[in-house]
């Protein structure tokens, strides 16, 4: 990537993620302001934000634009990226930061690592539909109303997903919310710092929901800290 412009021309991030089997590095550092939703639709793709010179790469997401992984994608690594959803406590209900949408086709073998996501219009690292064999690690999720939602009210399952060494801070709720046929889920060595930050208690810190019509959730919660802090 040699340009911070959000166009689909050679040398831009948008052009790079439209191709398959790419290792994407950055010759520039700074902010990329999205002109529309940025979708990773091709497999065997790595976005290496660590390769960028100072100050690194920040993706700014105005107007409820998403960053997302869709279309049955697989074998994708995204690391050392900052994302700013520009919500500032507003919750219109759309505009994810690196949401994984496995409906109708599965999303699998995804690693999201060392990502800072803040002020999302909707969620950060939401997992929806058929999502399996994925890892979210060493990341910072903050200043968001509905932080992380893991569910699908249908036949698709979330299987073998690991969230480890992450921090949720100053969000309102869903840190995480998990329900509906989510199995073999690991939540290990994470920190939740404060909740009810924008709209009161809401759904609180961690919400594990059983629905009478659904299979029980299979989940391992280990070595994590959930710390209540009053919103000043």
C-alpha positions as CSV (number, residue, x, y, z in Angstrom):
1,X,0.0,0.0,0.0
2,X,1.5,3.3,-1.1
3,X,-1.5,5.6,-0.8
4,X,-3.8,6.5,2.1
5,X,-6.6,7.3,-0.4
6,X,-9.8,5.2,-0.2
7,X,-10.1,4.4,-3.9
8,X,-9.9,1.2,-5.8
9,X,-6.8,2.0,-7.7
10,X,-3.4,0.1,-7.5
11,X,-1.6,1.0,-4.3
12,X,-4.6,1.5,-2.1
13,X,-5.8,-0.8,0.7
14,X,-9.2,-1.2,-0.9
15,X,-7.6,-2.4,-4.1
16,X,-5.4,-4.8,-2.2
17,X,-8.1,-6.5,-0.2
18,X,-10.2,-7.0,-3.4
19,X,-7.6,-9.6,-4.5
20,X,-6.9,-13.1,-3.3
21,X,-3.7,-14.7,-1.9
22,X,-2.0,-11.4,-0.9
23,X,0.3,-10.4,1.9
24,X,-0.4,-6.7,2.3
25,X,2.2,-4.4,3.6
26,X,2.3,-0.6,4.0
27,X,4.9,1.9,2.6
28,X,2.9,4.7,4.2
29,X,1.6,5.5,7.7
30,X,-1.4,7.6,8.7
31,X,-5.2,7.5,8.4
32,X,-7.4,6.0,5.8
33,X,-10.9,7.5,5.9
34,X,-13.4,5.2,4.3
35,X,-15.6,6.5,1.5
36,X,-17.8,3.4,1.8
37,X,-17.8,0.0,3.7
38,X,-14.5,-1.9,3.4
39,X,-15.2,-5.7,2.9
40,X,-12.6,-8.4,2.8
41,X,-14.1,-10.9,0.4
42,X,-11.1,-12.9,-0.7
43,X,-9.2,-15.8,1.1
44,X,-5.6,-16.3,1.9
45,X,-5.1,-12.6,2.8
46,X,-2.9,-10.9,5.4
47,X,-3.1,-7.2,6.3
48,X,0.1,-6.5,8.1
49,X,-0.2,-3.1,9.9
50,X,3.0,-3.7,11.7
51,X,4.8,-3.0,8.4
52,X,3.7,0.6,8.3
53,X,6.1,3.4,9.2
54,X,5.1,5.7,12.1
55,X,2.4,6.5,13.2
56,X,1.0,3.2,11.8
57,X,-2.3,2.7,10.1
58,X,-5.7,4.0,11.4
59,X,-8.9,3.2,9.5
60,X,-11.5,5.9,10.1
61,X,-15.1,4.8,9.6
62,X,-17.5,7.7,9.2
63,X,-21.2,7.5,8.3
64,X,-21.8,4.0,9.7
65,X,-19.4,2.4,7.3
66,X,-18.3,-1.2,8.2
67,X,-15.0,-3.0,8.1
68,X,-16.1,-6.6,7.7
69,X,-15.1,-10.1,6.5
70,X,-17.9,-11.7,4.4
71,X,-18.7,-14.0,1.5
72,X,-17.6,-17.3,3.0
73,X,-14.1,-16.0,3.5
74,X,-11.3,-17.9,5.2
75,X,-7.6,-17.9,6.0
76,X,-7.4,-14.2,6.8
77,X,-5.0,-12.5,9.2
78,X,-5.4,-8.8,10.2
79,X,-3.1,-7.3,12.7
80,X,-1.7,-4.1,14.2
81,X,-4.4,-1.8,12.9
82,X,-6.4,0.9,14.6
83,X,-10.1,1.5,13.7
84,X,-12.1,4.5,14.7
85,X,-15.9,4.2,14.2
86,X,-16.5,7.8,15.2
87,X,-19.7,7.0,17.1
88,X,-18.8,8.8,20.4
89,X,-21.6,7.1,22.3
90,X,-24.1,7.2,19.5
91,X,-25.8,3.9,18.6
92,X,-27.5,3.9,15.2
93,X,-27.3,0.1,15.0
94,X,-25.0,-0.3,12.0
95,X,-21.3,0.2,11.4
96,X,-19.2,-2.7,12.7
97,X,-15.5,-2.8,13.3
98,X,-14.2,-6.1,11.8
99,X,-17.5,-8.0,12.0
100,X,-17.5,-11.6,10.8
101,X,-20.6,-12.4,8.9
102,X,-21.0,-16.1,8.3
103,X,-24.5,-16.0,6.9
104,X,-25.3,-17.7,4.6
105,X,-21.7,-19.1,4.0
106,X,-19.2,-20.0,6.7
107,X,-16.3,-17.7,7.8
108,X,-13.4,-19.7,9.2
109,X,-9.6,-19.6,9.9
110,X,-9.6,-15.9,10.8
111,X,-7.1,-14.2,13.1
112,X,-7.7,-10.6,14.4
113,X,-4.7,-9.6,16.4
114,X,-3.4,-6.4,18.0
115,X,-6.3,-4.3,16.8
116,X,-7.6,-1.2,18.6
117,X,-11.3,-0.7,17.9
118,X,-13.1,2.3,19.4
119,X,-16.4,4.2,19.0
120,X,-18.1,1.7,16.8
121,X,-21.6,2.5,15.5
122,X,-22.6,-1.1,16.2
123,X,-20.2,-3.7,17.5
124,X,-16.5,-4.6,17.5
125,X,-15.6,-8.1,16.5
126,X,-19.2,-9.3,16.2
127,X,-19.6,-12.9,15.1
128,X,-22.8,-13.7,13.2
129,X,-23.9,-16.9,11.6
130,X,-21.6,-19.8,10.8
131,X,-18.2,-18.7,12.2
132,X,-15.6,-21.2,13.2
133,X,-11.9,-21.7,14.0
134,X,-11.2,-18.0,14.7
135,X,-9.0,-16.1,17.1
136,X,-9.3,-12.5,18.5
137,X,-6.2,-11.7,20.5
138,X,-4.2,-8.9,22.1
139,X,-6.8,-6.3,21.1
140,X,-8.4,-3.2,22.7
141,X,-12.2,-2.7,22.4
142,X,-13.4,0.6,23.8
143,X,-16.0,3.4,24.0
144,X,-18.8,1.4,22.3
145,X,-22.4,0.9,23.2
146,X,-22.8,-2.7,22.1
147,X,-19.3,-4.1,22.2
148,X,-19.2,-7.7,21.0
149,X,-22.2,-9.8,20.0
150,X,-21.8,-13.5,19.2
151,X,-25.0,-15.1,18.0
152,X,-27.3,-16.2,15.2
153,X,-31.0,-17.1,15.6
154,X,-30.9,-20.0,13.2
155,X,-29.2,-23.3,12.4
156,X,-25.6,-21.9,12.0
157,X,-23.2,-22.2,14.9
158,X,-20.1,-20.4,16.2
159,X,-17.6,-23.2,16.8
160,X,-14.0,-23.2,18.2
161,X,-13.6,-19.5,18.7
162,X,-10.9,-18.0,21.0
163,X,-10.9,-14.5,22.6
164,X,-7.7,-14.2,24.6
165,X,-5.5,-11.3,26.0
166,X,-8.0,-8.6,25.1
167,X,-9.2,-5.5,26.9
168,X,-12.8,-4.2,26.9
169,X,-12.9,-0.7,28.4
170,X,-15.6,2.0,28.9
171,X,-18.2,0.2,26.8
172,X,-21.9,0.0,27.6
173,X,-22.7,-3.7,27.3
174,X,-22.0,-7.1,25.6
175,X,-18.5,-7.7,26.7
176,X,-19.3,-10.3,25.5
177,X,-22.9,-11.3,24.7
178,X,-23.1,-14.9,23.6
179,X,-26.1,-17.1,22.7
180,X,-27.7,-19.5,20.2
181,X,-25.6,-22.6,19.4
182,X,-22.1,-21.2,20.2
183,X,-19.8,-24.1,21.1
184,X,-16.3,-24.7,22.3
185,X,-15.8,-21.0,22.9
186,X,-12.7,-19.8,24.9
187,X,-12.6,-16.5,26.9
188,X,-9.2,-16.5,28.5
189,X,-6.9,-13.9,30.0
190,X,-9.2,-11.0,29.1
191,X,-10.0,-7.8,31.1
192,X,-13.4,-6.0,31.1
193,X,-13.0,-2.5,32.6
194,X,-16.3,-0.8,33.4
195,X,-19.7,-1.1,31.7
196,X,-22.9,0.8,31.6
197,X,-20.8,3.7,30.3
198,X,-23.2,5.4,27.9
199,X,-26.8,4.3,28.6
200,X,-26.7,2.9,32.2
201,X,-26.3,-0.8,33.0
202,X,-27.8,-2.2,29.8
203,X,-26.8,-5.8,29.4
204,X,-23.9,-5.3,31.8
205,X,-20.5,-6.9,31.4
206,X,-20.6,-10.5,30.2
207,X,-24.0,-11.8,29.1
208,X,-24.3,-15.6,28.5
209,X,-27.8,-16.4,27.4
210,X,-29.6,-19.7,27.2
211,X,-32.7,-19.8,25.0
212,X,-35.2,-22.7,25.6
213,X,-35.3,-23.5,21.9
214,X,-31.6,-23.6,21.5
215,X,-28.7,-25.9,22.3
216,X,-26.7,-25.0,25.4
217,X,-23.7,-22.9,25.0
218,X,-20.3,-24.6,25.5
219,X,-17.9,-22.0,26.9
220,X,-14.6,-21.8,28.9
221,X,-14.0,-18.7,30.9
222,X,-10.6,-18.6,32.5
223,X,-8.1,-16.2,34.2
224,X,-10.1,-13.1,33.2
225,X,-10.9,-9.9,35.2
226,X,-14.3,-8.2,35.1
227,X,-13.9,-4.9,37.0
228,X,-16.7,-2.5,37.7
229,X,-15.9,1.2,37.5
230,X,-18.2,4.2,38.0
231,X,-18.5,6.4,34.9
232,X,-17.2,9.8,36.1
